[in-house]
């Protein structure tokens, strides 16, 4: 049981960090039904990635859509219902507005930031703005290790004077 708890205490925080690493390489975007004036929109908007990342768009609506650079530098081509575009690479930093060539009222932006090698990592907010993601994993790890340590101390603490005398076997 102790080994299982230790494994969970190490694995769970690690799993929380995996989406952070994966999001730097490929950012998924969606085409969804909107609750506003336009019937469809891009989500998230803006898409934020780092230099060298790719973005793919998934069409979660009934009609076909595109994600097309406003400058004509790239296009996903027509994406059918339930379809996913090929990955579009963003090798340079900048702000890249785009639109749906079929439905021009659908607009979005990709913001590409330079990957800063020497600066400390910026902690992202949890979805919904609940706070930094990284401290949650660290807190879970510390909680698990603390629980395991407390359990070990409780099991192996020396008995004080007079404790456990009635538990000795009778001769």
Z-matrix of the N, CA and C atoms (Angstrom, degrees):
N
C 1 1.463
C 2 1.522 1 110.24
N 3 1.364 2 115.92 1 -40.36
C 4 1.456 3 119.63 2 -179.83
C 5 1.522 4 111.70 3 -62.31
N 6 1.338 5 115.88 4 -40.06
C 7 1.462 6 119.85 5 -179.38
C 8 1.524 7 110.57 6 -66.10
N 9 1.321 8 116.86 7 -36.80
C 10 1.458 9 120.78 8 178.24
C 11 1.525 10 110.84 9 -64.43
N 12 1.336 11 116.87 10 -45.14
C 13 1.463 12 120.09 11 179.03
C 14 1.524 13 111.23 12 -63.87
N 15 1.326 14 116.54 13 -39.82
C 16 1.466 15 119.63 14 178.44
C 17 1.523 16 110.49 15 -64.59
N 18 1.336 17 116.16 16 -42.88
C 19 1.466 18 119.74 17 178.55
C 20 1.521 19 111.16 18 -61.27
N 21 1.329 20 117.13 19 -42.20
C 22 1.464 21 120.31 20 178.07
C 23 1.524 22 111.33 21 -66.32
N 24 1.335 23 117.23 22 -39.02
C 25 1.464 24 120.41 23 -179.82
C 26 1.511 25 111.47 24 -63.37
N 27 1.327 26 117.37 25 -29.56
C 28 1.466 27 120.79 26 179.14
C 29 1.524 28 111.02 27 -87.90
N 30 1.340 29 117.59 28 -39.98
C 31 1.462 30 121.31 29 -173.71
C 32 1.521 31 113.93 30 -73.47
N 33 1.326 32 118.39 31 -42.45
C 34 1.467 33 121.26 32 -174.82
C 35 1.528 34 111.80 33 -60.11
N 36 1.349 35 120.25 34 -49.93
C 37 1.464 36 118.05 35 177.78
C 38 1.520 37 112.35 36 -62.26
N 39 1.328 38 117.34 37 -34.50
C 40 1.463 39 119.92 38 177.33
C 41 1.508 40 111.66 39 -62.95
N 42 1.326 41 116.70 40 -40.67
C 43 1.466 42 120.22 41 178.72
C 44 1.518 43 111.97 42 -66.47
N 45 1.331 44 117.08 43 -30.15
C 46 1.457 45 120.16 44 177.63
C 47 1.523 46 111.45 45 -67.97
N 48 1.330 47 117.42 46 -26.89
C 49 1.456 48 121.24 47 -178.15
C 50 1.522 49 112.61 48 -85.10
N 51 1.341 50 118.65 49 -21.61
C 52 1.459 51 121.79 50 -177.39
C 53 1.522 52 112.44 51 -57.41
N 54 1.355 53 121.22 52 -46.18
C 55 1.461 54 119.49 53 179.54
C 56 1.516 55 112.78 54 -60.92
N 57 1.327 56 118.71 55 -29.89
C 58 1.456 57 120.16 56 178.35
C 59 1.514 58 110.80 57 -65.21
N 60 1.323 59 117.34 58 -43.40
C 61 1.455 60 121.13 59 -179.68
C 62 1.525 61 110.62 60 -69.28
N 63 1.317 62 116.96 61 -40.70
C 64 1.456 63 120.44 62 -177.77
C 65 1.515 64 111.79 63 -67.80
N 66 1.320 65 118.84 64 -32.47
C 67 1.448 66 120.90 65 -176.23
C 68 1.522 67 112.51 66 -68.85
N 69 1.320 68 117.90 67 -21.26
C 70 1.457 69 120.32 68 178.86
C 71 1.518 70 111.17 69 -73.18
N 72 1.327 71 118.14 70 -25.53
C 73 1.449 72 121.28 71 -175.97
C 74 1.527 73 112.56 72 -90.71
N 75 1.323 74 117.96 73 -37.69
C 76 1.448 75 120.62 74 -174.97
C 77 1.525 76 108.83 75 -149.70
N 78 1.306 77 116.76 76 119.53
C 79 1.465 78 121.30 77 -178.93
C 80 1.520 79 109.20 78 -106.07
N 81 1.337 80 117.47 79 118.02
C 82 1.459 81 118.96 80 177.20
C 83 1.525 82 111.09 81 -81.98
N 84 1.299 83 115.95 82 137.91
C 85 1.463 84 122.10 83 174.97
C 86 1.522 85 106.75 84 -121.54
N 87 1.316 86 116.40 85 158.43
C 88 1.451 87 120.30 86 -178.30
C 89 1.521 88 111.08 87 -129.19
N 90 1.311 89 114.46 88 152.61
C 91 1.457 90 121.86 89 170.28
C 92 1.521 91 104.49 90 -108.27
N 93 1.321 92 116.45 91 118.18
C 94 1.464 93 120.65 92 -170.85
C 95 1.524 94 111.12 93 -129.28
N 96 1.341 95 115.07 94 166.03
C 97 1.460 96 120.72 95 171.41
C 98 1.521 97 107.62 96 -73.99
N 99 1.315 98 117.21 97 133.46
C 100 1.466 99 121.70 98 -177.39
C 101 1.519 100 110.40 99 -100.26
N 102 1.305 101 114.85 100 156.60
C 103 1.466 102 119.01 101 176.43
C 104 1.519 103 110.94 102 -96.30
N 105 1.334 104 118.13 103 -1.46
C 106 1.461 105 121.63 104 -178.53
C 107 1.519 106 112.32 105 -91.60
N 108 1.334 107 115.26 106 -154.03
C 109 1.460 108 121.66 107 -177.08
C 110 1.529 109 111.80 108 -68.77
N 111 1.340 110 116.72 109 -39.84
C 112 1.459 111 119.92 110 179.20
C 113 1.535 112 109.03 111 -79.72
N 114 1.343 113 117.73 112 140.72
C 115 1.466 114 118.81 113 -178.03
C 116 1.533 115 113.31 114 -72.49
N 117 1.348 116 117.76 115 -24.47
C 118 1.455 117 120.88 116 -178.04
C 119 1.521 118 109.52 117 -135.59
N 120 1.337 119 116.19 118 155.61
C 121 1.461 120 120.02 119 177.67
C 122 1.518 121 110.68 120 -155.39
N 123 1.332 122 115.12 121 167.88
C 124 1.454 123 122.75 122 176.02
C 125 1.526 124 108.77 123 -91.60
N 126 1.322 125 116.31 124 141.39
C 127 1.457 126 120.78 125 179.46
C 128 1.519 127 109.51 126 -144.17
N 129 1.319 128 118.59 127 132.37
C 130 1.458 129 127.88 128 -1.63
C 131 1.522 130 110.40 129 -74.66
N 132 1.279 131 115.67 130 161.99
C 133 1.455 132 121.45 131 177.66
C 134 1.522 133 108.21 132 -142.78
N 135 1.300 134 118.29 133 110.12
C 136 1.458 135 128.85 134 6.85
C 137 1.523 136 112.06 135 -81.98
N 138 1.325 137 114.92 136 160.65
C 139 1.455 138 122.41 137 171.61
C 140 1.522 139 105.76 138 -90.09
N 141 1.316 140 118.25 139 129.65
C 142 1.468 141 122.24 140 -179.87
C 143 1.523 142 109.19 141 -114.67
N 144 1.346 143 115.59 142 121.45
C 145 1.462 144 121.62 143 179.12
C 146 1.522 145 108.83 144 -137.12
N 147 1.327 146 115.99 145 172.20
C 148 1.463 147 121.18 146 175.48
C 149 1.524 148 109.43 147 -104.72
N 150 1.315 149 115.65 148 162.53
C 151 1.466 150 122.07 149 -179.78
C 152 1.530 151 109.34 150 -53.17
N 153 1.322 152 116.12 151 134.80
C 154 1.453 153 121.77 152 178.91
C 155 1.518 154 113.38 153 92.71
N 156 1.320 155 118.02 154 -7.24
C 157 1.459 156 121.55 155 179.65
C 158 1.522 157 110.49 156 -78.83
N 159 1.329 158 114.77 157 164.20
C 160 1.459 159 120.64 158 174.37
C 161 1.526 160 108.51 159 -121.48
N 162 1.324 161 115.13 160 158.22
C 163 1.462 162 121.32 161 177.58
C 164 1.523 163 107.61 162 -128.77
N 165 1.340 164 115.82 163 137.14
C 166 1.457 165 121.57 164 172.33
C 167 1.524 166 108.01 165 -121.54
N 168 1.319 167 116.55 166 147.32
C 169 1.460 168 121.95 167 179.09
C 170 1.522 169 108.71 168 -113.22
N 171 1.340 170 116.57 169 135.33
C 172 1.464 171 122.07 170 175.81
C 173 1.526 172 108.27 171 -114.17
N 174 1.308 173 115.90 172 130.77
C 175 1.457 174 121.42 173 -178.60
C 176 1.530 175 109.48 174 -90.25
N 177 1.321 176 116.56 175 108.08
C 178 1.467 177 121.96 176 178.96
C 179 1.525 178 111.82 177 -101.12
N 180 1.326 179 117.82 178 25.10
C 181 1.468 180 121.84 179 179.99
C 182 1.528 181 109.50 180 -124.03
N 183 1.327 182 116.27 181 175.87
C 184 1.470 183 120.84 182 -178.28
C 185 1.534 184 113.44 183 -78.87
N 186 1.354 185 120.66 184 -43.52
C 187 1.469 186 117.87 185 -178.53
C 188 1.535 187 112.12 186 -80.61
N 189 1.323 188 114.99 187 167.89
C 190 1.471 189 121.78 188 176.97
C 191 1.524 190 109.18 189 -78.69
N 192 1.349 191 116.62 190 150.05
C 193 1.459 192 122.47 191 178.32
C 194 1.516 193 109.55 192 -142.12
N 195 1.336 194 115.49 193 168.11
C 196 1.462 195 122.02 194 170.69
C 197 1.527 196 108.20 195 -131.22
N 198 1.308 197 115.89 196 164.70
C 199 1.464 198 122.20 197 165.36
C 200 1.520 199 103.41 198 -122.95
N 201 1.331 200 116.54 199 109.49
C 202 1.459 201 122.44 200 -171.75
C 203 1.518 202 109.87 201 -125.53
N 204 1.325 203 115.92 202 127.10
C 205 1.463 204 121.19 203 178.69
C 206 1.520 205 110.15 204 -57.05
N 207 1.335 206 117.15 205 138.60
C 208 1.471 207 120.62 206 177.60
C 209 1.528 208 111.33 207 -63.15
N 210 1.338 209 117.54 208 -24.17
C 211 1.469 210 120.75 209 179.60
C 212 1.522 211 111.90 210 -92.89
N 213 1.338 212 117.41 211 -4.79
C 214 1.461 213 121.01 212 -178.30
C 215 1.524 214 113.08 213 81.40
N 216 1.325 215 118.48 214 9.49
C 217 1.464 216 122.16 215 -177.42
C 218 1.529 217 112.21 216 -68.51
N 219 1.323 218 118.38 217 -29.04
C 220 1.458 219 121.93 218 179.98
C 221 1.527 220 110.07 219 -155.81
N 222 1.320 221 115.69 220 158.02
C 223 1.457 222 122.42 221 174.59
C 224 1.517 223 108.43 222 -151.95
N 225 1.306 224 115.31 223 149.08
C 226 1.463 225 120.10 224 176.36
C 227 1.513 226 111.35 225 -83.33
N 228 1.334 227 116.46 226 -15.07
C 229 1.451 228 119.57 227 -169.80
C 230 1.515 229 107.95 228 75.90
N 231 1.294 230 117.39 229 -177.46
C 232 1.457 231 122.80 230 -176.82
C 233 1.534 232 109.74 231 -73.57
N 234 1.339 233 115.54 232 128.58
C 235 1.466 234 121.82 233 179.06
C 236 1.522 235 107.30 234 -111.36
N 237 1.323 236 117.07 235 116.18
C 238 1.451 237 121.85 236 -179.27
C 239 1.524 238 112.35 237 -75.18
N 240 1.333 239 117.40 238 166.65
C 241 1.462 240 121.50 239 178.55
C 242 1.535 241 111.31 240 -54.32
N 243 1.337 242 116.14 241 128.71
C 244 1.463 243 121.76 242 -179.06
C 245 1.510 244 113.92 243 78.64
N 246 1.341 245 117.12 244 -2.69
C 247 1.459 246 121.11 245 -177.73
C 248 1.513 247 112.88 246 -85.98
N 249 1.327 248 115.07 247 162.35
C 250 1.461 249 122.40 248 177.28
C 251 1.516 250 108.28 249 -125.25
N 252 1.321 251 116.14 250 138.95
C 253 1.464 252 121.16 251 -179.05
C 254 1.520 253 110.46 252 -75.99
N 255 1.317 254 114.45 253 165.77
C 256 1.460 255 119.87 254 168.46
C 257 1.533 256 107.24 255 -68.75
N 258 1.313 257 116.68 256 157.88
C 259 1.461 258 121.04 257 179.96
C 260 1.522 259 110.56 258 -70.41
N 261 1.323 260 115.87 259 136.06
C 262 1.460 261 122.24 260 175.36
C 263 1.527 262 106.43 261 -106.93
N 264 1.339 263 117.38 262 122.94
C 265 1.465 264 122.61 263 -177.05
C 266 1.529 265 110.45 264 -87.87
N 267 1.328 266 115.20 265 145.58
C 268 1.458 267 122.32 266 177.78
C 269 1.528 268 108.52 267 -124.30
N 270 1.351 269 116.62 268 88.69
C 271 1.470 270 120.87 269 -174.54
C 272 1.525 271 114.72 270 -80.73
N 273 1.333 272 117.80 271 -11.53
C 274 1.465 273 120.13 272 -178.38
C 275 1.523 274 110.87 273 -128.76
N 276 1.324 275 115.05 274 154.57
C 277 1.468 276 120.46 275 178.35
C 278 1.524 277 109.80 276 -74.54
N 279 1.317 278 116.12 277 152.08
C 280 1.457 279 120.92 278 177.21
C 281 1.519 280 111.44 279 151.72
N 282 1.325 281 114.92 280 -177.65
C 283 1.457 282 122.51 281 177.43
C 284 1.515 283 107.43 282 -113.12
N 285 1.331 284 116.51 283 124.58
C 286 1.454 285 121.43 284 -172.79
C 287 1.529 286 110.54 285 -122.84
N 288 1.350 287 117.75 286 97.83
C 289 1.471 288 120.45 287 177.26
C 290 1.531 289 110.49 288 -72.66
N 291 1.331 290 115.65 289 147.54
C 292 1.466 291 120.82 290 178.05
C 293 1.524 292 109.46 291 -145.84
N 294 1.327 293 116.20 292 171.18
C 295 1.457 294 122.06 293 -177.91
C 296 1.524 295 109.33 294 -150.99
N 297 1.312 296 116.27 295 171.18
C 298 1.459 297 121.71 296 171.56
C 299 1.530 298 106.53 297 -90.97
N 300 1.319 299 117.07 298 122.67
C 301 1.471 300 120.60 299 -178.92
C 302 1.524 301 111.60 300 -67.48
N 303 1.333 302 117.37 301 -22.87
C 304 1.463 303 121.23 302 179.75
C 305 1.531 304 110.64 303 -85.94
N 306 1.338 305 116.78 304 -35.88
C 307 1.464 306 122.95 305 -178.20
C 308 1.534 307 108.06 306 -126.40
N 309 1.333 308 118.97 307 84.52
C 310 1.465 309 122.61 308 -172.81
C 311 1.530 310 115.61 309 -58.55
N 312 1.331 311 117.87 310 -17.66
C 313 1.463 312 118.61 311 178.29
C 314 1.533 313 111.47 312 -74.16
N 315 1.320 314 117.16 313 -14.65
C 316 1.467 315 121.51 314 176.76
C 317 1.527 316 108.18 315 -83.16
N 318 1.323 317 116.42 316 114.76
C 319 1.466 318 119.99 317 -179.62
C 320 1.521 319 109.74 318 -131.13
N 321 1.313 320 115.28 319 156.95
C 322 1.458 321 121.59 320 178.04
C 323 1.515 322 110.31 321 -156.34
N 324 1.316 323 115.35 322 176.17
C 325 1.458 324 121.39 323 -179.61
C 326 1.518 325 109.18 324 -142.14
N 327 1.337 326 116.05 325 138.66
C 328 1.457 327 121.97 326 170.39
C 329 1.520 328 106.25 327 -108.43
N 330 1.329 329 116.90 328 123.44
C 331 1.462 330 121.89 329 177.53
C 332 1.523 331 107.18 330 -107.65
N 333 1.327 332 115.55 331 117.06
C 334 1.465 333 121.69 332 -178.09
C 335 1.516 334 108.41 333 -108.55
N 336 1.325 335 115.99 334 119.52
C 337 1.466 336 120.24 335 179.40
C 338 1.516 337 109.51 336 -104.16
N 339 1.336 338 115.03 337 151.11
C 340 1.459 339 120.83 338 178.00
C 341 1.522 340 108.83 339 -69.17
N 342 1.313 341 116.20 340 140.40
C 343 1.465 342 120.79 341 176.64
C 344 1.518 343 107.52 342 -78.50
N 345 1.331 344 116.26 343 115.20
C 346 1.459 345 121.27 344 -178.99
C 347 1.520 346 109.46 345 -88.19
N 348 1.335 347 117.05 346 111.31
C 349 1.459 348 121.21 347 -176.85
C 350 1.521 349 111.97 348 -77.75
N 351 1.336 350 118.07 349 -32.50
C 352 1.453 351 119.47 350 -173.44
C 353 1.525 352 113.60 351 -95.67
N 354 1.321 353 118.14 352 -14.26
C 355 1.461 354 119.25 353 -178.28
C 356 1.524 355 110.08 354 -87.70
N 357 1.325 356 117.27 355 153.45
C 358 1.457 357 119.45 356 179.26
C 359 1.521 358 110.38 357 -66.34
N 360 1.349 359 117.47 358 152.64
C 361 1.465 360 119.29 359 -178.50
C 362 1.517 361 111.30 360 -65.77
N 363 1.333 362 114.82 361 143.49
C 364 1.456 363 121.52 362 177.35
C 365 1.515 364 107.27 363 -90.77
N 366 1.304 365 116.75 364 130.43
C 367 1.461 366 120.54 365 -179.57
C 368 1.516 367 109.05 366 -83.98
N 369 1.340 368 115.91 367 130.24
C 370 1.451 369 120.95 368 178.98
C 371 1.512 370 111.20 369 -83.95
N 372 1.297 371 116.48 370 156.03
C 373 1.454 372 120.82 371 176.03
C 374 1.514 373 109.87 372 -82.02
N 375 1.300 374 115.48 373 146.76
C 376 1.452 375 120.05 374 175.38
C 377 1.523 376 107.96 375 -65.06
N 378 1.325 377 116.22 376 155.02
C 379 1.461 378 118.50 377 179.34
C 380 1.525 379 108.36 378 -58.73
N 381 1.289 380 116.89 379 130.68
C 382 1.455 381 121.36 380 -175.55
C 383 1.511 382 111.72 381 94.83
N 384 1.348 383 117.95 382 0.46
C 385 1.458 384 121.14 383 176.22
C 386 1.508 385 113.59 384 73.58
N 387 1.323 386 118.96 385 26.20
C 388 1.450 387 122.27 386 -176.43
C 389 1.514 388 115.12 387 -74.59
N 390 1.297 389 120.07 388 -5.20
C 391 1.452 390 121.05 389 -179.41
C 392 1.513 391 110.74 390 126.30
N 393 1.320 392 116.12 391 177.21
C 394 1.464 393 119.87 392 -177.31
C 395 1.524 394 112.05 393 -63.82
N 396 1.345 395 116.11 394 143.38
C 397 1.452 396 121.01 395 -179.80
C 398 1.527 397 111.55 396 -78.13
N 399 1.308 398 118.32 397 -40.07
C 400 1.445 399 121.97 398 -173.50
C 401 1.520 400 113.12 399 -60.69
N 402 1.335 401 121.53 400 -44.79
C 403 1.454 402 119.50 401 179.99
C 404 1.526 403 113.87 402 -62.25
N 405 1.304 404 119.34 403 -24.09
C 406 1.456 405 120.91 404 178.13
C 407 1.522 406 109.54 405 -64.62
N 408 1.320 407 116.81 406 -46.10
C 409 1.459 408 120.74 407 178.08
C 410 1.518 409 111.48 408 -62.82
N 411 1.327 410 116.65 409 -42.38
C 412 1.461 411 120.35 410 179.00
C 413 1.523 412 110.52 411 -64.77
N 414 1.322 413 117.68 412 -40.16
C 415 1.461 414 121.14 413 179.24
C 416 1.527 415 110.79 414 -64.66
N 417 1.330 416 117.35 415 -41.61
C 418 1.461 417 119.98 416 178.11
C 419 1.522 418 111.51 417 -64.19
N 420 1.329 419 116.21 418 -40.87
C 421 1.459 420 120.20 419 178.22
C 422 1.521 421 110.55 420 -62.49
N 423 1.323 422 116.91 421 -47.30
C 424 1.465 423 120.35 422 179.53
C 425 1.520 424 111.56 423 -63.91
N 426 1.314 425 117.75 424 -38.40
C 427 1.455 426 121.39 425 178.03
C 428 1.527 427 110.60 426 -62.76
N 429 1.323 428 116.63 427 -46.03
C 430 1.465 429 120.34 428 179.31
C 431 1.508 430 112.59 429 -62.60
N 432 1.326 431 116.81 430 -45.73
C 433 1.460 432 120.59 431 178.77
C 434 1.525 433 110.14 432 -64.54
N 435 1.328 434 117.30 433 -40.70
C 436 1.465 435 120.77 434 178.31
C 437 1.514 436 112.26 435 -62.36
N 438 1.340 437 116.44 436 -42.18
C 439 1.464 438 119.69 437 178.33
C 440 1.520 439 111.62 438 -64.64
N 441 1.324 440 116.30 439 -41.13
C 442 1.456 441 119.23 440 177.85
C 443 1.521 442 111.38 441 -65.53
N 444 1.310 443 117.09 442 -41.63
C 445 1.461 444 120.55 443 179.25
C 446 1.520 445 110.68 444 -65.15
N 447 1.322 446 118.39 445 -42.32
C 448 1.466 447 121.80 446 179.56
C 449 1.518 448 110.59 447 -64.14
N 450 1.300 449 117.11 448 -38.39
C 451 1.460 450 120.55 449 178.89
C 452 1.520 451 110.52 450 -66.32
N 453 1.329 452 116.93 451 -41.08
C 454 1.468 453 121.21 452 178.64
C 455 1.511 454 111.49 453 -65.48
N 456 1.325 455 118.08 454 -40.60
C 457 1.464 456 121.94 455 179.90
C 458 1.520 457 109.52 456 -66.28
N 459 1.312 458 118.07 457 -41.21
C 460 1.456 459 121.82 458 -178.79
C 461 1.527 460 110.77 459 -65.20
N 462 1.329 461 118.07 460 -38.42
C 463 1.463 462 121.76 461 -178.85
C 464 1.522 463 112.47 462 -72.31
N 465 1.316 464 117.61 463 -34.82
C 466 1.450 465 121.22 464 -169.93
C 467 1.517 466 114.20 465 -111.14
N 468 1.311 467 118.09 466 16.88
C 469 1.456 468 118.58 467 -179.70
C 470 1.533 469 109.23 468 -74.43
N 471 1.325 470 117.30 469 143.61
C 472 1.466 471 120.03 470 179.70
C 473 1.528 472 109.58 471 -71.70
N 474 1.309 473 116.19 472 147.62
C 475 1.459 474 120.87 473 177.96
C 476 1.514 475 109.53 474 -77.01
N 477 1.311 476 116.17 475 141.17
C 478 1.461 477 120.95 476 176.34
C 479 1.521 478 109.98 477 -78.78
N 480 1.283 479 116.35 478 175.35
C 481 1.463 480 121.46 479 -179.04
C 482 1.515 481 110.11 480 -61.00
N 483 1.294 482 116.77 481 129.53
C 484 1.457 483 121.93 482 176.81
C 485 1.508 484 114.29 483 86.24
N 486 1.345 485 120.30 484 -7.87
C 487 1.465 486 122.41 485 179.18
C 488 1.517 487 110.23 486 -82.43
N 489 1.284 488 116.93 487 138.74
C 490 1.449 489 122.01 488 173.03
C 491 1.516 490 115.17 489 75.99
N 492 1.339 491 119.03 490 8.53
C 493 1.461 492 120.63 491 -178.21
C 494 1.521 493 110.03 492 -67.18
N 495 1.329 494 117.66 493 -38.06
C 496 1.454 495 119.64 494 -178.19
C 497 1.519 496 112.27 495 -71.67
N 498 1.314 497 118.24 496 -5.35
C 499 1.463 498 120.83 497 -179.21
C 500 1.528 499 112.28 498 -97.65
N 501 1.329 500 117.19 499 0.66
C 502 1.455 501 119.11 500 177.96
C 503 1.516 502 110.14 501 -71.38
N 504 1.319 503 118.28 502 144.16
C 505 1.476 504 119.51 503 -179.51
C 506 1.521 505 109.83 504 -67.42
N 507 1.334 506 116.68 505 142.59
C 508 1.471 507 121.26 506 179.91
C 509 1.509 508 110.15 507 -81.14
N 510 1.332 509 115.55 508 145.20
C 511 1.452 510 119.79 509 -178.70
C 512 1.491 511 112.67 510 -96.89
